[in-house]
Amino acid sequence: MTRVLHVITGLEHGGAERQLALLLRHLPVACEVATLTRTGTLGAEIRRTGVPVHEIGMRGNRDLAALPRLARLIRRGRYDVVHTHLYRACVYGRIAARLAGTARVIATEHSLGDGHIEGRATTRGVRALYRATERLGHATIAVSPTVAARLRGWGVRPGRIAVIPNGIDAAAFAFDAARRAATRRRLGIGPDEPVVGGVGRLVPTKRFDLLIEAAARLDGARLLLVGAGPMRGALERLAHELRVPVVFTGGTSDVAGALAAMDVLAAPSVQETFGLGVLEALAAGLPVRYTACPALDDLPPGEAPGARRLPTDAAVWSAELARALAGDRAGDRDRTRVPPVVARYDIARQAAELARLYLPEPAARGVVPLRERAQDAAT
């Protein structure tokens, strides 16, 4: 059986980290994980499933001592494939895999935004290092056609790019009334209290500040923000100033429970590479309001009738959220009905396609290439 080592920067709760944990349950290959920094809560969960997790002990972006440690791990493990995730892991992981003589090196680009990567500005040096180390691999996976276009803009040759979107396990997010009641009790939310929710890292590009401003105009609604990040303090102060009741859950593994507790999902982020939270909310039967979501925007209209795209205007957001909550109170929403777009991103399908990319050339060429994937999305 093919043996794969996944290299990732860290394993706290985040979109790329959660996606890796989900893939590990569906990939038809033997997998291990190496985290450059801390194992984290998600890493501990992965270990409990029986997947080995190795901690490299990297202390910072320039801790070059991590490179030989990672190369030794790869050499000892004799992996057929090294698959890297997130910027720092892609840079160090590709170099280490080449030093160790790994036959196939794959990377997934989860977080390349417009002018930033993983929430940080993309300087000339960052781009140069990315391009130089990208050439050490065999293929780079873009999680959406939007990300593929950004990679081409950075100088990555189209023939080296494969588009394999993120996947979701729809059954894991299916609405459950008992889960909703239990989660609301645990978070101190009343059973009939209208709840607007947001899921994602608490960073500026997610625009949760705009969401708080919009919620200040709503009557009696509570915000539920799922995620951790450097902006938590600023968001707490803004909510206090505007007298908006907000529940911050921090990093949590129970995203499905949080979605069940919500009445509408708000995703005002202006920079996304895929929009996993939006898809998970749709799988949970929620109405969704969003600003940027390549998972929907790269597709023809009509596959997600419960989702509506909004501009970055607090007044518009407030009016739309009020309408969504009013529809929920009217009882005209069946949360067991899931839009067609959810099936398109089934995790089993995405994992099978990824496993084909692990095969040596020319077998890996069977993966749907960028051009055909873009054409399929447009039809």
C-alpha positions as CSV (number, residue, x, y, z in Angstrom):
1,M,0.0,0.0,0.0
2,T,1.2,3.5,-0.8
3,R,2.6,5.3,2.3
4,V,2.1,9.0,2.6
5,L,3.5,11.5,5.1
6,H,1.4,14.7,5.4
7,V,3.5,17.7,6.5
8,I,1.6,20.6,8.0
9,T,2.6,23.7,9.9
10,G,0.5,23.1,13.0
11,L,-2.6,21.2,14.2
12,E,-4.8,23.6,16.0
13,H,-8.3,24.0,14.7
14,G,-8.4,25.8,11.3
15,G,-9.8,25.1,7.9
16,A,-6.8,23.4,6.4
17,E,-6.1,21.4,9.6
18,R,-9.7,20.2,9.8
19,Q,-9.6,19.3,6.1
20,L,-6.5,17.2,6.6
21,A,-8.1,15.4,9.6
22,L,-11.2,14.6,7.4
23,L,-9.1,13.4,4.5
24,L,-7.2,11.0,6.7
25,R,-10.4,9.2,7.4
26,H,-11.1,8.7,3.7
27,L,-7.8,8.3,1.9
28,P,-7.3,4.7,0.6
29,V,-3.6,4.9,1.5
30,A,-1.5,4.5,4.7
31,C,-1.0,7.9,6.2
32,E,1.2,9.6,8.9
33,V,1.4,13.2,9.8
34,A,4.3,15.5,10.7
35,T,3.5,18.9,12.3
36,L,6.3,21.4,12.2
37,T,5.1,23.1,15.4
38,R,2.8,21.9,18.1
39,T,0.6,18.7,17.9
40,G,-2.3,20.8,19.2
41,T,-5.8,19.6,20.1
42,L,-6.6,18.5,16.5
43,G,-3.3,16.5,16.4
44,A,-4.3,14.7,19.6
45,E,-7.6,13.8,18.0
46,I,-5.9,12.5,14.9
47,R,-3.6,10.3,17.1
48,R,-6.7,8.8,18.8
49,T,-7.8,7.5,15.4
50,G,-4.6,5.5,15.1
51,V,-2.7,7.8,12.7
52,P,0.8,8.5,13.9
53,V,1.6,12.2,14.4
54,H,5.2,13.3,14.6
55,E,6.2,16.7,16.2
56,I,9.2,18.4,14.6
57,G,9.5,21.0,17.3
58,M,10.0,24.1,15.0
59,R,10.4,27.3,17.1
60,G,9.8,29.9,14.4
61,N,9.8,30.6,10.6
62,R,13.6,30.7,10.5
63,D,14.4,27.7,12.7
64,L,16.5,26.0,10.1
65,A,17.3,23.2,12.5
66,A,13.9,21.8,11.8
67,L,14.9,21.0,8.2
68,P,17.4,18.1,8.9
69,R,15.0,16.8,11.6
70,L,12.2,16.6,9.1
71,A,14.5,15.1,6.4
72,R,15.6,12.4,8.8
73,L,12.0,11.5,9.6
74,I,11.1,11.2,5.9
75,R,14.2,9.2,5.2
76,R,13.5,6.7,8.1
77,G,9.9,6.4,7.1
78,R,10.7,5.6,3.4
79,Y,7.4,7.2,2.4
80,D,6.2,6.9,-1.2
81,V,4.7,10.4,-1.1
82,V,5.2,13.6,0.9
83,H,2.2,15.8,0.9
84,T,2.6,19.3,2.3
85,H,-0.1,21.7,3.6
86,L,0.2,25.5,4.4
87,Y,3.0,27.9,3.4
88,R,5.7,27.1,6.0
89,A,5.2,23.4,5.7
90,C,5.3,23.6,1.9
91,V,8.6,25.5,1.9
92,Y,10.4,23.2,4.5
93,G,8.6,20.0,3.5
94,R,9.5,20.1,-0.2
95,I,13.1,20.8,0.6
96,A,13.3,18.0,3.2
97,A,11.5,15.5,0.9
98,R,14.0,16.2,-1.9
99,L,16.9,15.8,0.5
100,A,15.4,12.5,1.7
101,G,15.0,11.3,-1.9
102,T,11.2,10.9,-1.8
103,A,9.8,9.7,-5.1
104,R,6.8,12.0,-5.2
105,V,6.2,15.4,-3.6
106,I,2.7,17.0,-3.6
107,A,1.5,20.2,-2.1
108,T,-2.0,21.6,-1.4
109,E,-2.4,25.4,-1.6
110,H,-5.1,26.1,1.0
111,S,-4.6,29.7,1.9
112,L,-3.3,31.8,-1.1
113,G,-5.5,35.0,-1.1
114,D,-5.3,38.1,-3.1
115,G,-2.3,39.9,-1.7
116,H,-1.9,37.7,1.3
117,I,-1.2,34.1,2.3
118,E,-2.5,32.7,5.6
119,G,-3.5,36.2,6.6
120,R,-0.1,37.7,6.1
121,A,0.9,40.1,3.3
122,T,2.7,38.5,0.3
123,T,6.0,40.3,0.0
124,R,8.3,39.9,-2.9
125,G,10.5,37.7,-0.8
126,V,7.6,35.4,0.2
127,R,6.7,35.0,-3.5
128,A,10.2,34.3,-4.6
129,L,10.7,31.6,-1.9
130,Y,7.3,30.1,-2.8
131,R,8.2,29.8,-6.5
132,A,11.6,28.4,-5.9
133,T,10.5,25.7,-3.6
134,E,7.3,24.9,-5.6
135,R,9.6,23.7,-8.4
136,L,11.0,21.0,-6.0
137,G,7.6,19.3,-6.0
138,H,5.8,17.3,-8.7
139,A,2.3,19.0,-8.5
140,T,0.5,21.7,-6.5
141,I,-3.2,21.2,-5.7
142,A,-5.4,24.3,-5.8
143,V,-8.6,24.0,-3.7
144,S,-10.6,26.0,-6.2
145,P,-10.2,27.5,-9.7
146,T,-9.8,30.9,-7.9
147,V,-6.7,29.6,-6.1
148,A,-5.4,28.1,-9.4
149,A,-5.6,31.5,-11.1
150,R,-3.7,33.1,-8.2
151,L,-1.0,30.4,-8.5
152,R,-0.6,31.1,-12.2
153,G,-0.4,34.8,-11.3
154,W,2.5,33.9,-9.1
155,G,4.3,32.2,-11.9
156,V,3.4,28.5,-11.3
157,R,3.1,26.7,-14.6
158,P,-0.5,25.6,-15.4
159,G,0.7,22.1,-16.2
160,R,1.9,21.7,-12.6
161,I,-1.5,22.7,-11.1
162,A,-4.3,20.3,-10.3
163,V,-7.7,21.6,-9.0
164,I,-9.0,19.3,-6.3
165,P,-11.6,21.2,-4.1
166,N,-11.9,20.7,-0.4
167,G,-14.5,18.1,0.6
168,I,-17.1,17.8,3.3
169,D,-18.8,14.9,5.0
170,A,-22.4,16.0,4.7
171,A,-23.7,13.3,7.0
172,A,-21.6,14.7,9.9
173,F,-23.3,18.1,9.6
174,A,-26.9,16.9,9.0
175,F,-29.3,18.8,11.3
176,D,-30.1,17.1,14.6
177,A,-32.6,18.7,16.9
178,A,-31.2,17.0,20.0
179,R,-27.7,18.3,19.1
180,R,-29.1,21.8,18.7
181,A,-30.7,21.8,22.1
182,A,-27.7,20.3,23.8
183,T,-25.3,22.8,22.2
184,R,-27.5,25.7,23.1
185,R,-27.7,24.6,26.7
186,R,-23.9,24.2,26.9
187,L,-23.4,27.7,25.5
188,G,-26.0,29.4,27.6
189,I,-28.3,30.2,24.7
190,G,-32.1,30.0,25.1
191,P,-34.0,27.5,23.1
192,D,-36.0,30.2,21.2
193,E,-33.3,32.8,21.0
194,P,-32.5,33.9,17.4
195,V,-28.8,33.1,16.7
196,V,-26.6,34.5,13.9
197,G,-23.4,32.5,13.6
198,G,-20.0,32.9,12.1
199,V,-17.2,30.3,11.6
200,G,-13.6,31.0,10.9
201,R,-10.3,32.4,12.3
202,L,-10.7,35.7,14.1
203,V,-8.5,37.7,11.6
204,P,-9.2,41.0,9.8
205,T,-10.1,39.5,6.4
206,K,-13.0,37.5,7.9
207,R,-14.7,40.9,8.7
208,F,-16.5,39.7,11.9
209,D,-16.3,43.4,12.9
210,L,-18.8,44.1,10.1
211,L,-21.0,41.3,11.4
212,I,-21.0,42.8,14.9
213,E,-22.0,46.1,13.5
214,A,-24.8,44.5,11.5
215,A,-26.0,42.6,14.5
216,A,-26.2,45.8,16.5
217,R,-29.2,46.8,14.4
218,L,-31.0,43.5,15.0
219,D,-33.6,43.1,17.7
220,G,-32.9,40.4,20.2
221,A,-30.5,38.3,18.2
222,R,-27.3,36.8,19.6
223,L,-24.1,36.2,17.8
224,L,-22.2,32.9,18.0
225,L,-18.6,33.1,16.7
226,V,-16.7,29.8,16.3
227,G,-13.0,30.2,16.0
228,A,-9.9,31.6,17.6
229,G,-7.4,34.3,16.4
230,P,-5.6,37.5,17.2
231,M,-8.7,39.7,16.8
232,R,-10.7,38.2,19.6
233,G,-9.9,41.0,22.0
234,A,-10.8,43.7,19.5
235,L,-14.0,42.0,18.6
236,E,-15.0,41.6,22.2
237,R,-14.4,45.3,22.8
238,L,-16.5,46.2,19.8
239,A,-19.3,43.9,20.8
240,H,-19.3,45.5,24.3
241,E,-19.3,49.0,22.9
242,L,-22.2,48.3,20.5
243,R,-24.1,46.2,23.2
244,V,-24.2,43.1,21.0
245,P,-24.5,39.8,22.9
246,V,-21.8,37.4,21.5
247,V,-20.7,33.9,22.5
248,F,-17.1,33.2,21.5
249,T,-16.4,29.4,21.5
250,G,-12.7,29.6,20.6
251,G,-11.2,26.8,18.6
252,T,-13.6,23.9,18.9
253,S,-13.9,20.4,17.3
254,D,-17.7,20.6,17.6
255,V,-18.4,22.8,14.5
256,A,-21.4,20.6,13.7
257,G,-23.0,21.3,17.0
258,A,-22.4,25.0,16.7
259,L,-24.0,25.0,13.2
260,A,-27.0,23.1,14.6
261,A,-27.4,25.8,17.3
262,M,-27.5,28.6,14.7
263,D,-30.4,30.0,12.7
264,V,-28.4,31.6,9.9
265,L,-24.7,31.5,8.9
266,A,-23.0,34.8,8.2
267,A,-19.7,34.7,6.3
268,P,-18.7,38.4,5.5
269,S,-15.1,37.4,4.7
270,V,-13.6,39.3,1.8
271,Q,-10.8,36.9,1.1
272,E,-11.4,33.1,0.8
273,T,-9.7,30.3,-1.1
274,F,-12.6,27.9,-0.9
275,G,-15.3,28.7,1.8
276,L,-15.5,25.5,3.7
277,G,-17.6,27.0,6.5
278,V,-20.3,28.0,4.0
279,L,-20.5,24.5,2.6
280,E,-20.7,23.0,6.0
281,A,-23.5,25.4,6.9
282,L,-25.4,24.4,3.8
283,A,-25.0,20.8,4.7
284,A,-26.5,21.7,8.1
285,G,-29.6,23.1,6.4
286,L,-28.8,26.7,7.3
287,P,-29.6,29.8,5.2
288,V,-26.2,31.4,4.3
289,R,-25.2,35.0,3.7
290,Y,-21.7,35.5,2.4
291,T,-19.3,37.9,0.6
292,A,-16.6,35.7,-0.9
293,C,-16.9,31.9,-1.4
294,P,-15.1,30.3,-4.4
295,A,-16.8,27.0,-3.7
296,L,-20.1,28.7,-4.8
297,D,-18.8,31.6,-7.0
298,D,-16.8,29.2,-9.3
299,L,-20.0,27.3,-10.1
300,P,-23.1,28.1,-12.1
301,P,-26.0,29.7,-10.2
302,G,-28.8,27.7,-8.8
303,E,-26.9,24.9,-6.9
304,A,-27.2,26.7,-3.6
305,P,-30.6,28.4,-3.4
306,G,-30.2,29.0,0.3
307,A,-27.1,31.1,-0.1
308,R,-27.0,34.8,-1.0
309,R,-23.9,37.0,-1.8
310,L,-23.8,40.4,-0.1
311,P,-21.5,43.5,-0.4
312,T,-19.5,44.7,2.6
313,D,-22.2,47.0,3.8
314,A,-23.4,46.7,7.4
315,A,-26.9,48.0,6.7
316,V,-27.4,45.5,3.9
317,W,-26.1,42.7,6.1
318,S,-28.5,43.7,8.9
319,A,-31.5,43.7,6.6
320,E,-30.6,40.4,5.0
321,L,-30.0,38.7,8.4
322,A,-33.3,40.1,9.7
323,R,-35.1,38.5,6.7
324,A,-33.4,35.2,7.2
325,L,-34.3,35.1,10.9
326,A,-37.9,36.1,10.1
327,G,-38.2,33.2,7.7
328,D,-36.9,30.9,10.4
329,R,-39.4,32.1,13.0
330,A,-42.2,31.7,10.4
331,G,-41.4,28.0,10.4
332,D,-41.0,27.7,6.6
333,R,-37.6,26.2,6.7
334,D,-36.9,22.4,6.5
335,R,-33.3,22.0,7.7
336,T,-33.2,18.4,6.5
337,R,-33.2,19.6,2.9
338,V,-29.7,20.0,1.6
339,P,-28.9,22.0,-1.7
340,P,-27.3,20.1,-4.6
341,V,-23.9,21.9,-4.2
342,V,-23.2,19.9,-1.1
343,A,-23.0,16.6,-3.1
344,R,-20.6,18.1,-5.5
345,Y,-18.0,18.4,-2.8
346,D,-18.4,14.9,-1.2
347,I,-15.2,14.1,0.7
348,A,-15.0,10.5,-0.6
349,R,-14.9,11.7,-4.2
350,Q,-12.2,14.3,-3.4
351,A,-10.1,11.7,-1.5
352,A,-10.3,9.2,-4.4
353,E,-9.1,11.9,-6.8
354,L,-6.3,12.9,-4.5
355,A,-5.1,9.2,-4.2
356,R,-4.8,9.0,-7.9
357,L,-2.5,12.0,-7.9
358,Y,-0.2,10.1,-5.4
359,L,0.5,7.5,-8.1
360,P,3.8,7.8,-10.1
361,E,3.6,9.4,-13.5
362,P,2.0,8.7,-16.0
363,A,-0.7,7.1,-13.8
364,A,-1.3,10.4,-11.9
365,R,-2.1,12.1,-15.2
366,G,-5.6,10.6,-14.8
367,V,-6.5,13.4,-12.4
368,V,-8.8,16.0,-13.9
369,P,-6.6,18.8,-15.1
370,L,-7.1,22.5,-14.5
371,R,-8.6,23.3,-17.8
372,E,-11.2,20.5,-17.8
373,R,-12.1,21.2,-14.2
374,A,-12.8,24.9,-15.0
375,Q,-14.9,23.9,-18.0
376,D,-16.9,21.5,-15.8
377,A,-17.6,24.2,-13.3
378,A,-18.9,26.5,-16.0
379,T,-21.4,24.0,-17.4
